[in-house]
Amino acid sequence: MRDDERTILTALFRAAVDAANPARAVAANLPAPPKGRTVVIGAGKASITMAEALEAHWKSALEGFVVAPKGYVSPLRRVETVYGSHPVSDETSLAAAEKALALAATLRKDDLLIALISGGGSALMAKPAPGIAMDEKFGLIRTLLKSGAHIAELNCVRKHVSAVKGGLLARAAGEARIHTLVLSDVPGDDPAVVASGPTVADPTSNADALAILRRYRIAAPPSVERWLSSPDVLRGPLRNDNETRVIVSAHGSFEAASAKAKAMGLNVLYLGDRIEGESREVAKVHSAIARQVLQYDAPVAKPCVILSGGETGVTVRGNGRGGRNVEFALSLAVSLGGEPRIHALAADTDGVDGMEEVAGAFIAPDTLERARAIGLDPVAMLENNDAHSLFEALGDQIITGPTHTNVNDFRAILIR
């Protein structure tokens, strides 16, 4: 890939990530102070940045904590930072959930709970439902992550085997007023889905979660089967003074990326931020659109960029490391077959693709040729779900480190 194409794609990705910074949005959506205490509980990849903005603009007393992924650096002074595991929960995630439930239980009618919720919170704050062992729940989620289930299905199951998700943190807060600020990383921006909605009423049921496990032919432990086969006695309507606001979403990020592209002299075809499905299949559709543009200047004229977001999935059948963005990129490269004048980027705005500390990858017309020149078989590696290894060998990974935000996947296909 020529440096100018990579520079253009990187600039578009950076514009999207920068637009997802929640600092200004938090400041514009703060509630009125309470008569009593103000307690903050945050969970997710953006929780530190959200809490930093809250600290800067909240003039009265403030207490509480946020849970962020291990390795994140925190400048917080008034709010404690604890760390959990992502994308798969562990003992630290359990400790964070128990800490949140215990703190919420201390709140009274005149108190205020400010919940700062963003993508990643499901794994970072996790406690099994009664009768389910921690390793049983975590093992089930690991299996579901590899099944190809989309984010709404994954979070439905997470909620119904959880003692904190699906509004249960709000229920623990009793009569306290609750003000939830959400940074959305899900298609459609449903706050009940982001981080599995710990302070948002849950519209799904145990039966829905059980049906998802059946759909993906996942054998659940007997304790999970028993729990999901019984009525859900923990959930129900929440109090009317529980206010929830989605303050940052993917749509704003793509508006920023589109504006950046137009300023660079590119036409823009925006396919939306709700695209789901198997990564490799979604890539084939994007390839067909790119070829149409290349040959006919339709449905948009060159030079242009095709932008899309959402959250695809990877059904891991091989021995590779998965990763929906790198799998999309490799499938796109294979489908394009070295088509000239087409370059692309696929990356997760949180800086982590699947279970790897890699955001995604670049592809260029010579991606397949360069791979084969060093003895790699791109088609075989795609079938083995091993795109991470291919892009690592080519030096075409996108490594950002923690971005402290997350509005899901960002895909850009540049056609000159």
PEZIMO-V616184 format. One record per residue. RES is the residue in one letter. SS is DSSP state (hx for helix, st for strand, lp for the rest). OMEGA is omega in degrees with one decimal (none if undefined). D_LAST is the distance of its C-alpha to the last C-alpha in Angstrom with 2 decimals. Layout:
RES:SS:OMEGA:D_LAST / RES:SS:OMEGA:D_LAST
This chain:
M:lp:175.8:12.58 / R:lp:-176.4:11.98 / D:hx:-176.4:13.79 / D:hx:177.1:11.24 / E:hx:178.8:9.09 / R:hx:178.6:12.59 / T:hx:178.6:13.81 / I:hx:-178.5:11.41 / L:hx:178.7:12.30 / T:hx:179.5:15.86 / A:hx:178.4:16.15 / L:hx:178.2:15.36 / F:hx:-179.8:17.86 / R:hx:177.7:20.33 / A:hx:179.0:20.22 / A:hx:-179.4:21.13 / V:hx:-179.8:23.88 / D:hx:179.7:25.27 / A:hx:-179.8:25.56 / A:lp:176.6:27.62 / N:lp:-171.3:30.20 / P:lp:-170.6:33.38 / A:hx:-178.0:35.52 / R:hx:-178.8:35.39 / A:hx:176.7:35.60 / V:hx:-178.1:38.70 / A:hx:-176.9:40.40 / A:lp:-173.7:39.89 / N:lp:-179.8:41.36 / L:lp:179.5:44.52 / P:lp:172.9:47.78 / A:lp:179.1:51.14 / P:lp:-179.9:53.25 / P:lp:171.4:55.98 / K:lp:-176.9:59.72 / G:lp:-177.1:59.61 / R:lp:168.0:57.25 / T:st:-178.6:53.44 / V:st:177.2:52.03 / V:st:170.7:48.38 / I:st:-179.2:47.12 / G:st:177.6:43.44 / A:st:175.9:41.50 / G:lp:-176.5:37.87 / K:lp:178.5:35.04 / A:lp:-171.2:35.00 / S:hx:179.3:38.78 / I:hx:-179.9:39.30 / T:hx:178.5:36.89 / M:hx:-179.9:38.44 / A:hx:177.1:41.93 / E:hx:177.0:41.18 / A:hx:177.9:40.32 / L:hx:178.0:43.45 / E:hx:-176.4:45.60 / A:hx:-172.2:44.38 / H:hx:-179.6:45.22 / W:lp:-171.0:48.20 / K:lp:-178.4:51.34 / S:lp:-175.4:54.02 / A:lp:-176.2:54.90 / L:lp:177.0:52.28 / E:st:177.7:52.65 / G:st:-175.8:50.95 / F:st:169.4:48.15 / V:st:175.7:44.59 / V:st:-177.0:43.50 / A:st:178.3:40.22 / P:st:175.5:38.76 / K:lp:179.7:40.48 / G:lp:176.5:38.90 / Y:lp:179.0:37.89 / V:lp:-175.3:39.50 / S:lp:174.3:41.48 / P:lp:-172.6:42.67 / L:lp:-177.8:44.81 / R:lp:-175.9:48.34 / R:lp:-179.3:50.00 / V:lp:-179.8:48.42 / E:st:172.8:48.79 / T:st:171.7:45.89 / V:st:-172.9:46.47 / Y:st:177.6:44.13 / G:st:-177.0:43.46 / S:lp:177.6:41.58 / H:lp:9.1:38.14 / P:lp:179.5:36.84 / V:lp:-176.3:40.26 / S:lp:173.3:43.36 / D:lp:-177.3:46.31 / E:hx:179.9:49.61 / T:hx:176.9:47.93 / S:hx:176.2:46.27 / L:hx:179.7:49.71 / A:hx:179.5:51.27 / A:hx:179.3:48.75 / A:hx:179.6:49.48 / E:hx:176.9:53.20 / K:hx:179.7:52.94 / A:hx:-179.2:51.06 / L:hx:179.5:53.62 / A:hx:179.3:56.52 / L:hx:178.9:55.25 / A:hx:-177.8:54.56 / A:lp:178.5:58.09 / T:lp:-175.4:59.55 / L:lp:179.2:58.21 / R:lp:-171.3:60.62 / K:lp:-177.1:60.52 / D:lp:-177.8:59.97 / D:lp:-179.6:57.17 / L:st:171.4:53.40 / L:st:172.5:50.86 / I:st:179.7:47.32 / A:st:179.9:45.01 / L:st:-168.0:41.58 / I:st:177.4:39.57 / S:st:-178.6:36.06 / G:lp:-176.8:34.27 / G:lp:-177.5:36.08 / G:hx:179.7:39.47 / S:hx:-179.3:40.53 / A:hx:-173.2:40.74 / L:hx:-177.6:41.89 / M:lp:-169.6:44.90 / A:lp:176.3:46.51 / K:lp:-177.3:50.10 / P:st:173.3:51.33 / A:lp:-178.8:53.32 / P:lp:176.7:57.08 / G:lp:179.9:58.18 / I:lp:179.3:54.81 / A:lp:-177.5:54.58 / M:hx:-178.3:51.71 / D:hx:176.6:50.69 / E:hx:179.1:50.81 / K:hx:-175.8:48.42 / F:hx:177.0:45.99 / G:hx:178.1:46.10 / L:hx:-179.4:45.40 / I:hx:176.3:42.29 / R:hx:179.4:41.02 / T:hx:-179.1:41.43 / L:hx:178.1:39.76 / L:hx:-178.0:36.71 / K:lp:-171.1:36.20 / S:st:-173.8:36.99 / G:lp:177.8:33.72 / A:lp:178.5:35.38 / H:lp:-168.4:33.17 / I:hx:-179.7:33.92 / A:hx:177.7:36.32 / E:hx:178.8:38.33 / L:hx:-177.3:38.44 / N:hx:174.9:39.68 / C:hx:178.6:42.19 / V:hx:179.1:43.85 / R:hx:-178.7:43.68 / K:hx:-168.9:45.50 / H:hx:169.0:48.26 / V:lp:-174.6:49.16 / S:st:174.8:49.08 / A:lp:-177.7:51.75 / V:lp:-175.1:49.40 / K:lp:176.3:46.42 / G:lp:177.1:46.38 / G:lp:-174.8:48.38 / L:hx:174.0:50.99 / L:hx:176.3:50.38 / A:hx:179.6:51.04 / R:hx:178.5:54.15 / A:hx:-178.5:55.39 / A:lp:173.9:55.22 / G:lp:-175.0:57.98 / E:lp:-179.3:58.62 / A:lp:172.3:56.30 / R:st:-177.2:53.66 / I:st:178.8:50.14 / H:st:-175.3:46.95 / T:st:175.0:43.80 / L:st:-171.5:40.42 / V:st:168.1:37.53 / L:st:-169.5:34.02 / S:lp:173.7:32.45 / D:lp:-174.9:30.33 / V:lp:175.1:30.98 / P:lp:-179.9:29.46 / G:lp:174.4:31.53 / D:lp:177.3:32.92 / D:lp:-177.9:36.42 / P:lp:176.8:38.52 / A:lp:-178.9:40.83 / V:lp:-178.0:38.11 / V:hx:-177.5:36.76 / A:hx:179.5:38.77 / S:hx:170.1:40.97 / G:lp:-179.0:42.42 / P:lp:178.2:45.44 / T:lp:-176.4:46.60 / V:lp:-179.9:45.35 / A:lp:-174.3:47.46 / D:lp:-179.5:46.38 / P:lp:-177.2:46.09 / T:lp:-175.0:46.06 / S:lp:173.1:49.07 / N:hx:-179.2:50.36 / A:hx:177.2:50.19 / D:hx:-180.0:46.45 / A:hx:179.4:45.91 / L:hx:179.1:48.15 / A:hx:178.0:46.28 / I:hx:177.4:42.99 / L:hx:177.7:44.71 / R:hx:-177.0:46.07 / R:hx:-178.3:42.67 / Y:lp:175.3:41.21 / R:lp:179.4:44.53 / I:lp:178.9:45.17 / A:lp:-178.4:48.80 / A:lp:174.2:49.82 / P:lp:-179.1:52.86 / P:hx:-179.9:56.09 / S:hx:178.2:56.17 / V:hx:177.5:52.77 / E:hx:-179.0:53.86 / R:hx:-177.0:57.06 / W:hx:-176.3:55.37 / L:hx:178.0:52.71 / S:lp:-178.9:55.38 / S:lp:177.4:57.48 / P:lp:179.7:57.14 / D:lp:-174.7:54.91 / V:lp:-174.5:57.61 / L:lp:-170.5:55.53 / R:lp:-179.7:53.16 / G:lp:-179.3:53.70 / P:lp:176.4:53.14 / L:lp:-179.2:52.67 / R:lp:-178.1:54.35 / N:lp:-178.6:53.10 / D:lp:172.8:52.63 / N:st:-176.5:49.78 / E:st:-179.6:46.75 / T:st:179.4:43.20 / R:st:170.8:40.07 / V:st:-171.6:36.44 / I:st:178.2:35.16 / V:st:179.3:31.63 / S:lp:-178.0:29.25 / A:hx:-175.8:25.71 / H:hx:178.7:25.08 / G:hx:178.4:25.46 / S:hx:179.9:23.12 / F:hx:172.8:20.28 / E:hx:179.1:21.17 / A:hx:179.4:20.81 / A:hx:178.5:17.41 / S:hx:179.0:16.24 / A:hx:178.5:17.84 / K:hx:-179.2:16.24 / A:hx:-180.0:12.66 / K:hx:177.8:13.75 / A:hx:178.3:15.41 / M:lp:177.2:12.29 / G:lp:-178.8:10.88 / L:lp:167.2:8.89 / N:st:-174.8:10.32 / V:st:168.7:12.15 / L:st:-177.1:13.61 / Y:st:-176.2:16.57 / L:lp:178.2:18.55 / G:lp:-176.8:21.48 / D:lp:-179.2:23.31 / R:lp:-175.9:25.94 / I:st:178.3:24.32 / E:lp:-179.8:26.88 / G:lp:178.1:27.74 / E:st:-176.0:27.45 / S:hx:-175.3:24.36 / R:hx:178.9:23.69 / E:hx:175.7:24.11 / V:hx:179.1:21.91 / A:hx:-180.0:19.12 / K:hx:177.7:19.66 / V:hx:177.8:19.24 / H:hx:178.3:15.94 / S:hx:-179.7:14.82 / A:hx:178.3:16.08 / I:hx:180.0:14.26 / A:hx:178.3:10.83 / R:hx:178.0:11.90 / Q:hx:178.3:13.11 / V:hx:-177.3:9.97 / L:hx:-175.2:8.23 / Q:hx:-169.6:11.48 / Y:hx:-174.2:12.85 / D:lp:179.6:10.69 / A:lp:7.3:13.39 / P:lp:175.2:14.62 / V:lp:-176.6:11.84 / A:lp:173.4:9.57 / K:lp:-6.2:5.84 / P:lp:-174.8:4.46 / C:st:172.5:6.59 / V:st:173.9:8.61 / I:st:-179.1:11.46 / L:st:174.2:14.59 / S:st:178.1:17.94 / G:st:-175.3:21.25 / G:st:177.8:24.76 / E:lp:176.4:26.66 / T:lp:179.9:26.36 / G:st:176.4:29.05 / V:lp:170.9:29.79 / T:st:-175.0:32.92 / V:lp:178.6:33.88 / R:lp:-180.0:35.61 / G:lp:-177.6:35.07 / N:lp:-178.3:36.13 / G:lp:-173.7:32.87 / R:lp:178.5:32.30 / G:lp:-178.1:30.20 / G:lp:-170.8:27.76 / R:hx:-178.5:25.77 / N:hx:178.2:22.47 / V:hx:176.8:22.51 / E:hx:174.7:23.65 / F:hx:-176.2:20.78 / A:hx:-178.9:18.31 / L:hx:177.9:20.22 / S:hx:177.3:20.62 / L:hx:179.4:16.90 / A:hx:179.5:16.37 / V:hx:-178.4:19.32 / S:hx:178.6:18.29 / L:hx:175.0:14.82 / G:lp:179.3:16.81 / G:lp:179.0:14.36 / E:lp:-176.8:11.66 / P:lp:173.0:9.14 / R:lp:176.2:5.47 / I:st:176.6:6.86 / H:st:-176.8:8.69 / A:st:174.8:11.40 / L:st:171.5:14.55 / A:st:-174.9:17.79 / A:st:175.5:20.79 / D:st:-175.3:24.06 / T:lp:176.6:24.70 / D:lp:179.2:28.16 / G:lp:-177.5:27.05 / V:lp:178.4:28.81 / D:st:-176.3:27.42 / G:lp:178.8:30.41 / M:lp:-176.6:33.19 / E:st:176.2:31.20 / E:lp:179.7:30.69 / V:lp:-176.2:26.97 / A:lp:-176.3:24.51 / G:st:-174.4:21.94 / A:st:170.7:19.31 / F:st:166.2:15.82 / I:st:-179.5:14.32 / A:lp:178.4:11.98 / P:lp:-177.3:11.89 / D:lp:-177.7:15.20 / T:hx:-177.3:16.95 / L:hx:-179.8:19.33 / E:hx:-179.6:20.09 / R:hx:178.3:21.00 / A:hx:-179.2:23.09 / R:hx:179.7:24.99 / A:hx:177.8:25.61 / I:lp:171.9:27.66 / G:lp:179.5:29.51 / L:lp:177.5:27.79 / D:lp:-175.6:27.39 / P:hx:-178.4:24.45 / V:hx:179.3:25.91 / A:hx:-179.9:29.37 / M:hx:174.9:28.27 / L:hx:179.2:26.55 / E:hx:-179.8:29.82 / N:lp:-177.5:31.73 / N:lp:-172.5:29.76 / D:lp:-179.8:29.15 / A:hx:179.3:25.48 / H:hx:-178.1:26.72 / S:hx:-179.6:28.30 / L:hx:-177.8:25.27 / F:hx:174.4:22.95 / E:hx:-179.9:25.95 / A:hx:-178.7:26.44 / L:hx:-175.5:22.85 / G:lp:-176.4:22.91 / D:lp:174.9:19.97 / Q:st:171.7:22.12 / I:st:-177.6:21.64 / I:lp:-176.3:25.09 / T:lp:-165.8:25.88 / G:lp:-179.7:29.60 / P:lp:178.1:31.23 / T:lp:-179.4:29.30 / H:lp:172.2:32.46 / T:lp:178.0:30.67 / N:lp:173.1:29.27 / V:lp:171.7:27.48 / N:lp:-170.9:26.25 / D:st:177.0:23.01 / F:st:178.6:19.55 / R:st:179.3:16.49 / A:st:177.2:12.84 / I:st:-175.8:9.98 / L:st:-179.1:6.53 / I:st:-173.8:3.83 / R:lp:none:0.00
